[in-house]
């Protein structure tokens, strides 16, 4: 039996990442991603998996790659303070 399982949606905009609760102007919305997290036991490590749910067809793969280089996934910060530095509120 798993200890914990949850998912969070994030939206990549031309200005950075926003959480699922934040409003995102439709013209700025580039992609929607879901982060699925699973923790097998109370003391086990969390395992995270990202999947893209939607991509704005007016952006090329090259443009998306540039945005991902400029705004890395929220979980990839080096310290706790960096975890959400790219999330636009």
mmCIF file as gemmi writes it, N, C-alpha and C atoms, coordinates in Angstrom:
data_model
loop_
_atom_site.group_PDB
_atom_site.id
_atom_site.type_symbol
_atom_site.label_atom_id
_atom_site.label_alt_id
_atom_site.label_comp_id
_atom_site.label_asym_id
_atom_site.label_entity_id
_atom_site.label_seq_id
_atom_site.pdbx_PDB_ins_code
_atom_site.Cartn_x
_atom_site.Cartn_y
_atom_site.Cartn_z
_atom_site.occupancy
_atom_site.B_iso_or_equiv
_atom_site.pdbx_formal_charge
_atom_site.auth_seq_id
_atom_site.auth_asym_id
_atom_site.pdbx_PDB_model_num
ATOM 1 N N . UNK Axp A 1 ? 0.841 -1.18 0 1 0 ? 1 A 1
ATOM 2 C CA . UNK Axp A 1 ? 0 0 0 1 0 ? 1 A 1
ATOM 3 C C . UNK Axp A 1 ? 0.884 1.241 0 1 0 ? 1 A 1
ATOM 4 N N . UNK Axp A 2 ? 0.586 2.191 -0.859 1 0 ? 2 A 1
ATOM 5 C CA . UNK Axp A 2 ? 1.424 3.382 -0.937 1 0 ? 2 A 1
ATOM 6 C C . UNK Axp A 2 ? 1.133 4.326 0.226 1 0 ? 2 A 1
ATOM 7 N N . UNK Axp A 3 ? 2.152 5.069 0.577 1 0 ? 3 A 1
ATOM 8 C CA . UNK Axp A 3 ? 2.027 6.018 1.678 1 0 ? 3 A 1
ATOM 9 C C . UNK Axp A 3 ? 1.399 7.318 1.194 1 0 ? 3 A 1
ATOM 10 N N . UNK Axp A 4 ? 1.822 7.782 0.044 1 0 ? 4 A 1
ATOM 11 C CA . UNK Axp A 4 ? 1.31 9.051 -0.447 1 0 ? 4 A 1
ATOM 12 C C . UNK Axp A 4 ? 1.384 9.083 -1.966 1 0 ? 4 A 1
ATOM 13 N N . UNK Axp A 5 ? 0.365 9.677 -2.578 1 0 ? 5 A 1
ATOM 14 C CA . UNK Axp A 5 ? 0.332 9.841 -4.026 1 0 ? 5 A 1
ATOM 15 C C . UNK Axp A 5 ? -0.491 11.101 -4.315 1 0 ? 5 A 1
ATOM 16 N N . UNK Axp A 6 ? 0.068 12.005 -5.113 1 0 ? 6 A 1
ATOM 17 C CA . UNK Axp A 6 ? -0.667 13.206 -5.477 1 0 ? 6 A 1
ATOM 18 C C . UNK Axp A 6 ? -0.139 13.734 -6.806 1 0 ? 6 A 1
ATOM 19 N N . UNK Axp A 7 ? -0.879 14.654 -7.389 1 0 ? 7 A 1
ATOM 20 C CA . UNK Axp A 7 ? -0.435 15.29 -8.63 1 0 ? 7 A 1
ATOM 21 C C . UNK Axp A 7 ? -0.72 16.783 -8.556 1 0 ? 7 A 1
ATOM 22 N N . UNK Axp A 8 ? 0.106 17.535 -9.261 1 0 ? 8 A 1
ATOM 23 C CA . UNK Axp A 8 ? -0.007 18.999 -9.306 1 0 ? 8 A 1
ATOM 24 C C . UNK Axp A 8 ? 0.128 19.415 -10.759 1 0 ? 8 A 1
ATOM 25 N N . UNK Axp A 9 ? -0.721 20.336 -11.201 1 0 ? 9 A 1
ATOM 26 C CA . UNK Axp A 9 ? -0.597 20.873 -12.551 1 0 ? 9 A 1
ATOM 27 C C . UNK Axp A 9 ? 0.148 22.192 -12.507 1 0 ? 9 A 1
ATOM 28 N N . UNK Axp A 10 ? 1.021 22.369 -13.491 1 0 ? 10 A 1
ATOM 29 C CA . UNK Axp A 10 ? 1.757 23.619 -13.675 1 0 ? 10 A 1
ATOM 30 C C . UNK Axp A 10 ? 1.55 24.09 -15.092 1 0 ? 10 A 1
ATOM 31 N N . UNK Axp A 11 ? 1.565 25.39 -15.266 1 0 ? 11 A 1
ATOM 32 C CA . UNK Axp A 11 ? 1.443 25.977 -16.594 1 0 ? 11 A 1
ATOM 33 C C . UNK Axp A 11 ? 2.703 26.773 -16.903 1 0 ? 11 A 1
ATOM 34 N N . UNK Axp A 12 ? 3.275 26.493 -18.047 1 0 ? 12 A 1
ATOM 35 C CA . UNK Axp A 12 ? 4.41 27.279 -18.518 1 0 ? 12 A 1
ATOM 36 C C . UNK Axp A 12 ? 3.86 28.442 -19.328 1 0 ? 12 A 1
ATOM 37 N N . UNK Axp A 13 ? 4.289 29.638 -18.97 1 0 ? 13 A 1
ATOM 38 C CA . UNK Axp A 13 ? 3.878 30.837 -19.699 1 0 ? 13 A 1
ATOM 39 C C . UNK Axp A 13 ? 5.125 31.496 -20.27 1 0 ? 13 A 1
ATOM 40 N N . UNK Axp A 14 ? 4.938 32.532 -21.047 1 0 ? 14 A 1
ATOM 41 C CA . UNK Axp A 14 ? 6.088 33.255 -21.594 1 0 ? 14 A 1
ATOM 42 C C . UNK Axp A 14 ? 6.854 33.988 -20.498 1 0 ? 14 A 1
ATOM 43 N N . UNK Axp A 15 ? 6.277 34.078 -19.298 1 0 ? 15 A 1
ATOM 44 C CA . UNK Axp A 15 ? 6.92 34.752 -18.167 1 0 ? 15 A 1
ATOM 45 C C . UNK Axp A 15 ? 7.396 33.795 -17.079 1 0 ? 15 A 1
ATOM 46 N N . UNK Axp A 16 ? 7.261 32.485 -17.281 1 0 ? 16 A 1
ATOM 47 C CA . UNK Axp A 16 ? 7.683 31.511 -16.282 1 0 ? 16 A 1
ATOM 48 C C . UNK Axp A 16 ? 6.567 30.545 -15.954 1 0 ? 16 A 1
ATOM 49 N N . UNK Axp A 17 ? 6.728 29.835 -14.842 1 0 ? 17 A 1
ATOM 50 C CA . UNK Axp A 17 ? 5.772 28.817 -14.42 1 0 ? 17 A 1
ATOM 51 C C . UNK Axp A 17 ? 4.704 29.405 -13.516 1 0 ? 17 A 1
ATOM 52 N N . UNK Axp A 18 ? 3.486 28.877 -13.604 1 0 ? 18 A 1
ATOM 53 C CA . UNK Axp A 18 ? 2.42 29.225 -12.667 1 0 ? 18 A 1
ATOM 54 C C . UNK Axp A 18 ? 1.819 27.928 -12.156 1 0 ? 18 A 1
ATOM 55 N N . UNK Axp A 19 ? 1.319 27.968 -10.94 1 0 ? 19 A 1
ATOM 56 C CA . UNK Axp A 19 ? 0.705 26.773 -10.367 1 0 ? 19 A 1
ATOM 57 C C . UNK Axp A 19 ? -0.725 26.657 -10.868 1 0 ? 19 A 1
ATOM 58 N N . UNK Axp A 20 ? -1.352 25.526 -10.594 1 0 ? 20 A 1
ATOM 59 C CA . UNK Axp A 20 ? -2.707 25.288 -11.08 1 0 ? 20 A 1
ATOM 60 C C . UNK Axp A 20 ? -3.712 26.266 -10.491 1 0 ? 20 A 1
ATOM 61 N N . UNK Axp A 21 ? -3.406 26.864 -9.352 1 0 ? 21 A 1
ATOM 62 C CA . UNK Axp A 21 ? -4.337 27.787 -8.704 1 0 ? 21 A 1
ATOM 63 C C . UNK Axp A 21 ? -4.215 29.214 -9.225 1 0 ? 21 A 1
ATOM 64 N N . UNK Axp A 22 ? -3.094 29.518 -9.885 1 0 ? 22 A 1
ATOM 65 C CA . UNK Axp A 22 ? -2.864 30.891 -10.352 1 0 ? 22 A 1
ATOM 66 C C . UNK Axp A 22 ? -3.572 31.12 -11.69 1 0 ? 22 A 1
ATOM 67 N N . UNK Axp A 23 ? -4.082 32.327 -11.872 1 0 ? 23 A 1
ATOM 68 C CA . UNK Axp A 23 ? -4.678 32.676 -13.161 1 0 ? 23 A 1
ATOM 69 C C . UNK Axp A 23 ? -3.577 32.879 -14.186 1 0 ? 23 A 1
ATOM 70 N N . UNK Axp A 24 ? -3.852 32.46 -15.388 1 0 ? 24 A 1
ATOM 71 C CA . UNK Axp A 24 ? -2.871 32.546 -16.456 1 0 ? 24 A 1
ATOM 72 C C . UNK Axp A 24 ? -3.554 33.146 -17.675 1 0 ? 24 A 1
ATOM 73 N N . UNK Axp A 25 ? -3.111 34.327 -18.135 1 0 ? 25 A 1
ATOM 74 C CA . UNK Axp A 25 ? -3.719 34.893 -19.346 1 0 ? 25 A 1
ATOM 75 C C . UNK Axp A 25 ? -3.581 33.92 -20.509 1 0 ? 25 A 1
ATOM 76 N N . UNK Axp A 26 ? -4.647 33.697 -21.25 1 0 ? 26 A 1
ATOM 77 C CA . UNK Axp A 26 ? -4.649 32.668 -22.292 1 0 ? 26 A 1
ATOM 78 C C . UNK Axp A 26 ? -3.57 32.896 -23.352 1 0 ? 26 A 1
ATOM 79 N N . UNK Axp A 27 ? -3.233 34.132 -23.658 1 0 ? 27 A 1
ATOM 80 C CA . UNK Axp A 27 ? -2.2 34.408 -24.645 1 0 ? 27 A 1
ATOM 81 C C . UNK Axp A 27 ? -0.801 34.051 -24.176 1 0 ? 27 A 1
ATOM 82 N N . UNK Axp A 28 ? -0.616 33.968 -22.848 1 0 ? 28 A 1
ATOM 83 C CA . UNK Axp A 28 ? 0.684 33.634 -22.276 1 0 ? 28 A 1
ATOM 84 C C . UNK Axp A 28 ? 0.863 32.136 -22.041 1 0 ? 28 A 1
ATOM 85 N N . UNK Axp A 29 ? -0.207 31.374 -22.099 1 0 ? 29 A 1
ATOM 86 C CA . UNK Axp A 29 ? -0.186 29.947 -21.774 1 0 ? 29 A 1
ATOM 87 C C . UNK Axp A 29 ? 0.474 29.171 -22.909 1 0 ? 29 A 1
ATOM 88 N N . UNK Axp A 30 ? 1.606 28.539 -22.596 1 0 ? 30 A 1
ATOM 89 C CA . UNK Axp A 30 ? 2.382 27.822 -23.599 1 0 ? 30 A 1
ATOM 90 C C . UNK Axp A 30 ? 2.2 26.309 -23.47 1 0 ? 30 A 1
ATOM 91 N N . UNK Axp A 31 ? 2.278 25.791 -22.254 1 0 ? 31 A 1
ATOM 92 C CA . UNK Axp A 31 ? 2.127 24.358 -22.014 1 0 ? 31 A 1
ATOM 93 C C . UNK Axp A 31 ? 1.463 24.127 -20.658 1 0 ? 31 A 1
ATOM 94 N N . UNK Axp A 32 ? 0.846 22.963 -20.51 1 0 ? 32 A 1
ATOM 95 C CA . UNK Axp A 32 ? 0.347 22.494 -19.224 1 0 ? 32 A 1
ATOM 96 C C . UNK Axp A 32 ? 1.058 21.184 -18.928 1 0 ? 32 A 1
ATOM 97 N N . UNK Axp A 33 ? 1.635 21.089 -17.728 1 0 ? 33 A 1
ATOM 98 C CA . UNK Axp A 33 ? 2.352 19.893 -17.295 1 0 ? 33 A 1
ATOM 99 C C . UNK Axp A 33 ? 1.742 19.389 -15.993 1 0 ? 33 A 1
ATOM 100 N N . UNK Axp A 34 ? 1.791 18.087 -15.812 1 0 ? 34 A 1
ATOM 101 C CA . UNK Axp A 34 ? 1.353 17.481 -14.561 1 0 ? 34 A 1
ATOM 102 C C . UNK Axp A 34 ? 2.545 16.787 -13.913 1 0 ? 34 A 1
ATOM 103 N N . UNK Axp A 35 ? 2.741 17.074 -12.633 1 0 ? 35 A 1
ATOM 104 C CA . UNK Axp A 35 ? 3.768 16.4 -11.848 1 0 ? 35 A 1
ATOM 105 C C . UNK Axp A 35 ? 3.059 15.383 -10.967 1 0 ? 35 A 1
ATOM 106 N N . UNK Axp A 36 ? 3.36 14.1 -11.169 1 0 ? 36 A 1
ATOM 107 C CA . UNK Axp A 36 ? 2.793 13.036 -10.357 1 0 ? 36 A 1
ATOM 108 C C . UNK Axp A 36 ? 3.851 12.596 -9.364 1 0 ? 36 A 1
ATOM 109 N N . UNK Axp A 37 ? 3.483 12.565 -8.089 1 0 ? 37 A 1
ATOM 110 C CA . UNK Axp A 37 ? 4.424 12.214 -7.021 1 0 ? 37 A 1
ATOM 111 C C . UNK Axp A 37 ? 3.903 10.987 -6.288 1 0 ? 37 A 1
ATOM 112 N N . UNK Axp A 38 ? 4.801 10.063 -6.041 1 0 ? 38 A 1
ATOM 113 C CA . UNK Axp A 38 ? 4.457 8.83 -5.319 1 0 ? 38 A 1
ATOM 114 C C . UNK Axp A 38 ? 5.522 8.588 -4.258 1 0 ? 38 A 1
ATOM 115 N N . UNK Axp A 39 ? 5.077 8.254 -3.052 1 0 ? 39 A 1
ATOM 116 C CA . UNK Axp A 39 ? 5.977 7.881 -1.963 1 0 ? 39 A 1
ATOM 117 C C . UNK Axp A 39 ? 5.503 6.538 -1.438 1 0 ? 39 A 1
ATOM 118 N N . UNK Axp A 40 ? 6.336 5.511 -1.593 1 0 ? 40 A 1
ATOM 119 C CA . UNK Axp A 40 ? 5.942 4.15 -1.27 1 0 ? 40 A 1
ATOM 120 C C . UNK Axp A 40 ? 5.757 3.862 0.208 1 0 ? 40 A 1
ATOM 121 N N . UNK Axp A 41 ? 6.482 4.57 1.061 1 0 ? 41 A 1
ATOM 122 C CA . UNK Axp A 41 ? 6.352 4.363 2.502 1 0 ? 41 A 1
ATOM 123 C C . UNK Axp A 41 ? 6.651 5.667 3.215 1 0 ? 41 A 1
ATOM 124 N N . UNK Axp A 42 ? 6.349 5.696 4.489 1 0 ? 42 A 1
ATOM 125 C CA . UNK Axp A 42 ? 6.514 6.926 5.262 1 0 ? 42 A 1
ATOM 126 C C . UNK Axp A 42 ? 7.941 7.451 5.212 1 0 ? 42 A 1
ATOM 127 N N . UNK Axp A 43 ? 8.917 6.564 5.203 1 0 ? 43 A 1
ATOM 128 C CA . UNK Axp A 43 ? 10.319 6.998 5.21 1 0 ? 43 A 1
ATOM 129 C C . UNK Axp A 43 ? 10.986 6.856 3.847 1 0 ? 43 A 1
ATOM 130 N N . UNK Axp A 44 ? 10.219 6.462 2.853 1 0 ? 44 A 1
ATOM 131 C CA . UNK Axp A 44 ? 10.763 6.308 1.509 1 0 ? 44 A 1
ATOM 132 C C . UNK Axp A 44 ? 10.899 7.635 0.793 1 0 ? 44 A 1
ATOM 133 N N . UNK Axp A 45 ? 11.698 7.633 -0.242 1 0 ? 45 A 1
ATOM 134 C CA . UNK Axp A 45 ? 11.87 8.833 -1.063 1 0 ? 45 A 1
ATOM 135 C C . UNK Axp A 45 ? 10.663 9.029 -1.964 1 0 ? 45 A 1
ATOM 136 N N . UNK Axp A 46 ? 10.387 10.272 -2.259 1 0 ? 46 A 1
ATOM 137 C CA . UNK Axp A 46 ? 9.343 10.574 -3.228 1 0 ? 46 A 1
ATOM 138 C C . UNK Axp A 46 ? 9.889 10.338 -4.633 1 0 ? 46 A 1
ATOM 139 N N . UNK Axp A 47 ? 9.048 9.826 -5.478 1 0 ? 47 A 1
ATOM 140 C CA . UNK Axp A 47 ? 9.375 9.628 -6.882 1 0 ? 47 A 1
ATOM 141 C C . UNK Axp A 47 ? 8.462 10.538 -7.687 1 0 ? 47 A 1
ATOM 142 N N . UNK Axp A 48 ? 9.043 11.389 -8.534 1 0 ? 48 A 1
ATOM 143 C CA . UNK Axp A 48 ? 8.239 12.337 -9.315 1 0 ? 48 A 1
ATOM 144 C C . UNK Axp A 48 ? 8.352 12.023 -10.8 1 0 ? 48 A 1
ATOM 145 N N . UNK Axp A 49 ? 7.233 12.19 -11.484 1 0 ? 49 A 1
ATOM 146 C CA . UNK Axp A 49 ? 7.17 11.969 -12.921 1 0 ? 49 A 1
ATOM 147 C C . UNK Axp A 49 ? 6.415 13.141 -13.54 1 0 ? 49 A 1
ATOM 148 N N . UNK Axp A 50 ? 6.992 13.739 -14.572 1 0 ? 50 A 1
ATOM 149 C CA . UNK Axp A 50 ? 6.357 14.852 -15.272 1 0 ? 50 A 1
ATOM 150 C C . UNK Axp A 50 ? 5.788 14.354 -16.592 1 0 ? 50 A 1
ATOM 151 N N . UNK Axp A 51 ? 4.607 14.883 -16.951 1 0 ? 51 A 1
ATOM 152 C CA . UNK Axp A 51 ? 4.077 14.599 -18.283 1 0 ? 51 A 1
ATOM 153 C C . UNK Axp A 51 ? 3.372 15.839 -18.816 1 0 ? 51 A 1
ATOM 154 N N . UNK Axp A 52 ? 3.566 16.056 -20.1 1 0 ? 52 A 1
ATOM 155 C CA . UNK Axp A 52 ? 2.943 17.211 -20.75 1 0 ? 52 A 1
ATOM 156 C C . UNK Axp A 52 ? 1.509 16.854 -21.105 1 0 ? 52 A 1
ATOM 157 N N . UNK Axp A 53 ? 0.577 17.695 -20.66 1 0 ? 53 A 1
ATOM 158 C CA . UNK Axp A 53 ? -0.836 17.484 -20.925 1 0 ? 53 A 1
ATOM 159 C C . UNK Axp A 53 ? -1.319 18.252 -22.143 1 0 ? 53 A 1
ATOM 160 N N . UNK Axp A 54 ? -0.703 19.415 -22.391 1 0 ? 54 A 1
ATOM 161 C CA . UNK Axp A 54 ? -1.16 20.276 -23.477 1 0 ? 54 A 1
ATOM 162 C C . UNK Axp A 54 ? -0.01 21.163 -23.933 1 0 ? 54 A 1
ATOM 163 N N . UNK Axp A 55 ? 0.005 21.474 -25.204 1 0 ? 55 A 1
ATOM 164 C CA . UNK Axp A 55 ? 1.001 22.378 -25.765 1 0 ? 55 A 1
ATOM 165 C C . UNK Axp A 55 ? 0.312 23.313 -26.744 1 0 ? 55 A 1
ATOM 166 N N . UNK Axp A 56 ? 0.631 24.601 -26.658 1 0 ? 56 A 1
ATOM 167 C CA . UNK Axp A 56 ? 0.054 25.603 -27.55 1 0 ? 56 A 1
ATOM 168 C C . UNK Axp A 56 ? 0.603 25.371 -28.96 1 0 ? 56 A 1
ATOM 169 N N . UNK Axp A 57 ? -0.262 25.095 -29.935 1 0 ? 57 A 1
ATOM 170 C CA . UNK Axp A 57 ? 0.213 24.782 -31.29 1 0 ? 57 A 1
ATOM 171 C C . UNK Axp A 57 ? 0.894 25.943 -32.006 1 0 ? 57 A 1
ATOM 172 N N . UNK Axp A 58 ? 0.76 27.156 -31.499 1 0 ? 58 A 1
ATOM 173 C CA . UNK Axp A 58 ? 1.414 28.289 -32.153 1 0 ? 58 A 1
ATOM 174 C C . UNK Axp A 58 ? 2.89 28.425 -31.763 1 0 ? 58 A 1
ATOM 175 N N . UNK Axp A 59 ? 3.382 27.548 -30.872 1 0 ? 59 A 1
ATOM 176 C CA . UNK Axp A 59 ? 4.79 27.548 -30.48 1 0 ? 59 A 1
ATOM 177 C C . UNK Axp A 59 ? 5.484 26.34 -31.1 1 0 ? 59 A 1
ATOM 178 N N . UNK Axp A 60 ? 6.642 26.571 -31.702 1 0 ? 60 A 1
ATOM 179 C CA . UNK Axp A 60 ? 7.414 25.472 -32.281 1 0 ? 60 A 1
ATOM 180 C C . UNK Axp A 60 ? 8.169 24.74 -31.173 1 0 ? 60 A 1
ATOM 181 N N . UNK Axp A 61 ? 8.658 23.547 -31.486 1 0 ? 61 A 1
ATOM 182 C CA . UNK Axp A 61 ? 9.457 22.787 -30.515 1 0 ? 61 A 1
ATOM 183 C C . UNK Axp A 61 ? 10.718 23.564 -30.137 1 0 ? 61 A 1
ATOM 184 N N . UNK Axp A 62 ? 11.281 24.313 -31.079 1 0 ? 62 A 1
ATOM 185 C CA . UNK Axp A 62 ? 12.472 25.123 -30.783 1 0 ? 62 A 1
ATOM 186 C C . UNK Axp A 62 ? 12.139 26.235 -29.787 1 0 ? 62 A 1
ATOM 187 N N . UNK Axp A 63 ? 10.991 26.871 -29.971 1 0 ? 63 A 1
ATOM 188 C CA . UNK Axp A 63 ? 10.568 27.916 -29.036 1 0 ? 63 A 1
ATOM 189 C C . UNK Axp A 63 ? 10.302 27.327 -27.646 1 0 ? 63 A 1
ATOM 190 N N . UNK Axp A 64 ? 9.697 26.147 -27.619 1 0 ? 64 A 1
ATOM 191 C CA . UNK Axp A 64 ? 9.448 25.49 -26.34 1 0 ? 64 A 1
ATOM 192 C C . UNK Axp A 64 ? 10.756 25.142 -25.646 1 0 ? 64 A 1
ATOM 193 N N . UNK Axp A 65 ? 11.734 24.653 -26.413 1 0 ? 65 A 1
ATOM 194 C CA . UNK Axp A 65 ? 13.038 24.312 -25.839 1 0 ? 65 A 1
ATOM 195 C C . UNK Axp A 65 ? 13.71 25.552 -25.248 1 0 ? 65 A 1
ATOM 196 N N . UNK Axp A 66 ? 13.587 26.685 -25.931 1 0 ? 66 A 1
ATOM 197 C CA . UNK Axp A 66 ? 14.157 27.934 -25.41 1 0 ? 66 A 1
ATOM 198 C C . UNK Axp A 66 ? 13.485 28.34 -24.102 1 0 ? 66 A 1
ATOM 199 N N . UNK Axp A 67 ? 12.161 28.207 -24.038 1 0 ? 67 A 1
ATOM 200 C CA . UNK Axp A 67 ? 11.454 28.545 -22.799 1 0 ? 67 A 1
ATOM 201 C C . UNK Axp A 67 ? 11.849 27.605 -21.658 1 0 ? 67 A 1
ATOM 202 N N . UNK Axp A 68 ? 12.026 26.32 -21.969 1 0 ? 68 A 1
ATOM 203 C CA . UNK Axp A 68 ? 12.429 25.365 -20.931 1 0 ? 68 A 1
ATOM 204 C C . UNK Axp A 68 ? 13.854 25.625 -20.453 1 0 ? 68 A 1
ATOM 205 N N . UNK Axp A 69 ? 14.688 26.13 -21.34 1 0 ? 69 A 1
ATOM 206 C CA . UNK Axp A 69 ? 16.056 26.485 -20.926 1 0 ? 69 A 1
ATOM 207 C C . UNK Axp A 69 ? 16.021 27.718 -20.027 1 0 ? 69 A 1
ATOM 208 N N . UNK Axp A 70 ? 15.182 28.666 -20.382 1 0 ? 70 A 1
ATOM 209 C CA . UNK Axp A 70 ? 15.059 29.901 -19.603 1 0 ? 70 A 1
ATOM 210 C C . UNK Axp A 70 ? 14.35 29.65 -18.263 1 0 ? 70 A 1
ATOM 211 N N . UNK Axp A 71 ? 13.347 28.775 -18.26 1 0 ? 71 A 1
ATOM 212 C CA . UNK Axp A 71 ? 12.555 28.485 -17.064 1 0 ? 71 A 1
ATOM 213 C C . UNK Axp A 71 ? 12.552 26.975 -16.813 1 0 ? 71 A 1
ATOM 214 N N . UNK Axp A 72 ? 13.546 26.454 -16.084 1 0 ? 72 A 1
ATOM 215 C CA . UNK Axp A 72 ? 13.586 25.014 -15.783 1 0 ? 72 A 1
ATOM 216 C C . UNK Axp A 72 ? 12.358 24.587 -14.981 1 0 ? 72 A 1
ATOM 217 N N . UNK Axp A 73 ? 12.084 23.287 -14.994 1 0 ? 73 A 1
ATOM 218 C CA . UNK Axp A 73 ? 10.963 22.761 -14.218 1 0 ? 73 A 1
ATOM 219 C C . UNK Axp A 73 ? 11.099 23.207 -12.766 1 0 ? 73 A 1
ATOM 220 N N . UNK Axp A 74 ? 9.985 23.527 -12.107 1 0 ? 74 A 1
ATOM 221 C CA . UNK Axp A 74 ? 10.036 24.02 -10.727 1 0 ? 74 A 1
ATOM 222 C C . UNK Axp A 74 ? 10.783 23.126 -9.753 1 0 ? 74 A 1
ATOM 223 N N . UNK Axp A 75 ? 10.754 21.829 -9.897 1 0 ? 75 A 1
ATOM 224 C CA . UNK Axp A 75 ? 11.389 20.93 -8.934 1 0 ? 75 A 1
ATOM 225 C C . UNK Axp A 75 ? 12.908 20.892 -9.048 1 0 ? 75 A 1
ATOM 226 N N . UNK Axp A 76 ? 13.464 21.467 -10.061 1 0 ? 76 A 1
ATOM 227 C CA . UNK Axp A 76 ? 14.886 21.286 -10.315 1 0 ? 76 A 1
ATOM 228 C C . UNK Axp A 76 ? 15.765 22.377 -9.721 1 0 ? 76 A 1
ATOM 229 N N . UNK Axp A 77 ? 15.249 23.142 -8.742 1 0 ? 77 A 1
ATOM 230 C CA . UNK Axp A 77 ? 16.069 24.12 -8.056 1 0 ? 77 A 1
ATOM 231 C C . UNK Axp A 77 ? 17.115 23.44 -7.184 1 0 ? 77 A 1
ATOM 232 N N . UNK Axp A 78 ? 18.171 24.166 -6.822 1 0 ? 78 A 1
ATOM 233 C CA . UNK Axp A 78 ? 19.268 23.57 -6.054 1 0 ? 78 A 1
ATOM 234 C C . UNK Axp A 78 ? 18.993 23.528 -4.558 1 0 ? 78 A 1
ATOM 235 N N . UNK Axp A 79 ? 18.181 24.45 -4.067 1 0 ? 79 A 1
ATOM 236 C CA . UNK Axp A 79 ? 17.873 24.48 -2.641 1 0 ? 79 A 1
ATOM 237 C C . UNK Axp A 79 ? 16.366 24.634 -2.472 1 0 ? 79 A 1
ATOM 238 N N . UNK Axp A 80 ? 15.904 24.478 -1.264 1 0 ? 80 A 1
ATOM 239 C CA . UNK Axp A 80 ? 14.472 24.629 -0.999 1 0 ? 80 A 1
ATOM 240 C C . UNK Axp A 80 ? 13.982 26 -1.433 1 0 ? 80 A 1
ATOM 241 N N . UNK Axp A 81 ? 14.774 27.027 -1.214 1 0 ? 81 A 1
ATOM 242 C CA . UNK Axp A 81 ? 14.384 28.38 -1.612 1 0 ? 81 A 1
ATOM 243 C C . UNK Axp A 81 ? 14.238 28.501 -3.122 1 0 ? 81 A 1
ATOM 244 N N . UNK Axp A 82 ? 14.971 27.67 -3.879 1 0 ? 82 A 1
ATOM 245 C CA . UNK Axp A 82 ? 14.91 27.729 -5.343 1 0 ? 82 A 1
ATOM 246 C C . UNK Axp A 82 ? 13.781 26.916 -5.929 1 0 ? 82 A 1
ATOM 247 N N . UNK Axp A 83 ? 13.111 26.094 -5.122 1 0 ? 83 A 1
ATOM 248 C CA . UNK Axp A 83 ? 12.129 25.149 -5.675 1 0 ? 83 A 1
ATOM 249 C C . UNK Axp A 83 ? 11.072 25.828 -6.523 1 0 ? 83 A 1
ATOM 250 N N . UNK Axp A 84 ? 10.615 26.984 -6.095 1 0 ? 84 A 1
ATOM 251 C CA . UNK Axp A 84 ? 9.543 27.636 -6.828 1 0 ? 84 A 1
ATOM 252 C C . UNK Axp A 84 ? 9.929 29.034 -7.301 1 0 ? 84 A 1
ATOM 253 N N . UNK Axp A 85 ? 11.195 29.261 -7.526 1 0 ? 85 A 1
ATOM 254 C CA . UNK Axp A 85 ? 11.626 30.598 -7.928 1 0 ? 85 A 1
ATOM 255 C C . UNK Axp A 85 ? 11.11 30.987 -9.3 1 0 ? 85 A 1
ATOM 256 N N . UNK Axp A 86 ? 10.775 30.016 -10.15 1 0 ? 86 A 1
ATOM 257 C CA . UNK Axp A 86 ? 10.28 30.312 -11.495 1 0 ? 86 A 1
ATOM 258 C C . UNK Axp A 86 ? 8.762 30.329 -11.589 1 0 ? 86 A 1
ATOM 259 N N . UNK Axp A 87 ? 8.075 30.191 -10.461 1 0 ? 87 A 1
ATOM 260 C CA . UNK Axp A 87 ? 6.618 30.191 -10.492 1 0 ? 87 A 1
ATOM 261 C C . UNK Axp A 87 ? 6.11 31.618 -10.387 1 0 ? 87 A 1
ATOM 262 N N . UNK Axp A 88 ? 5.295 32.002 -11.336 1 0 ? 88 A 1
ATOM 263 C CA . UNK Axp A 88 ? 4.697 33.332 -11.358 1 0 ? 88 A 1
ATOM 264 C C . UNK Axp A 88 ? 3.429 33.289 -10.528 1 0 ? 88 A 1
ATOM 265 N N . UNK Axp A 89 ? 3.273 34.197 -9.614 1 0 ? 89 A 1
ATOM 266 C CA . UNK Axp A 89 ? 2.063 34.235 -8.777 1 0 ? 89 A 1
ATOM 267 C C . UNK Axp A 89 ? 1.091 35.257 -9.299 1 0 ? 89 A 1
